[in-house]
Amino acid sequence: FGALMAAGTPVRTLARALRAEAALPALVATIGAGALGTAVGVGLFGLVSASVPTFSPWLAAPVALGALVALLAASVCTPALKRVRAEPLADE
């Protein structure tokens, strides 16, 4: 990180890249796990119940809530990202 700063990369660009590296994988994993869990839950419900499961917006609620929590967790990490950005250049 320090080498990129020394090479002249703008700090704002590096901070944005660091946030993206932290937030995007967590967000993708959260949405994927929520969607897969919802699909498996509907499938298992279909095995137990004779009625056809109805699809409603409430099925998307766990996925949306998980994505919101992932974004909140990424925003909470901002102080840690600022500490990394403030590392001295001589350490590399």
N, C-alpha and C positions, 0 to 999 in steps of 0.2 A: 504494500500500500504506500509506504514511504517512497519507494523507488518511482512509482507512478507520479507522486506529487513532485518529486525532484525532477522528473522528466517534463513537467509542465502541464500535466493533466489538471483541469480545473477541479477544485475540491468539491464543488456542487455536483459535477458529473460523477465523481468517485462516490460521493455520499448516496446519490441516486442508485448507482450500480450496487452498492453494498446493501441498501434497503431491498432492492429487487432480488438479490441473492438470498436474502433472509425470508422475504415474504412470499415470493412466487411459489417455491416448492411446497411450503406449508399450505398455501391456499389451494394448490392443485391437489395435494394429498387429501386435504380435508373435504373438498368437493367430491373427489373420486370415492373416498371411503363412505361419505354420506349417501351418495347416489347408489353405490353398490350395496350398502346396508339396507337402503330402502327397497331396492329390487329383490334382495334376498328375503327381506321381511314379507313383502307382498307374495313372493313365491311360496314361502313356508305357510303363510296364512291360507293360500289356495290349497295346500295339501290337507289342512285340518278342516277347513270349512267347505261346505258344498256350494255356497254362494260365490258368485264372481266378485272379486275385490273391486271396489269402486275407487277410481283415481280422482283425487281432489287436490286442491292446492296445499292442504295440510300435509300431504306426503313430502312436499318440498320444504316444509318448515325446518326439519332437522338439518338439511343441507344448508339452507340459508343461515340458520343459527350457527352452524359450524364455521361457515365462511366468515361470519361476523366476528366470531371468537378468534379466528386465525388473523384477521386484520387487526383486531385489538391487541393481540399478542405481538404482532409485528410492530405496532406503534409504541408499545411499551418498551421494546428493545432499543429505542432511539438513544437513550443515555449510554448504553453499551457501545453502540455504533459511534457515538461521538468520542468516547474514550479511545477507540481503535483509531479514529481519524487523527487524534491528538498525539499519537505515538511519535517519538523523536525519529528523525531520519537516520541517525547514526546507528540504530539498532539493527539495520539490515545489512 
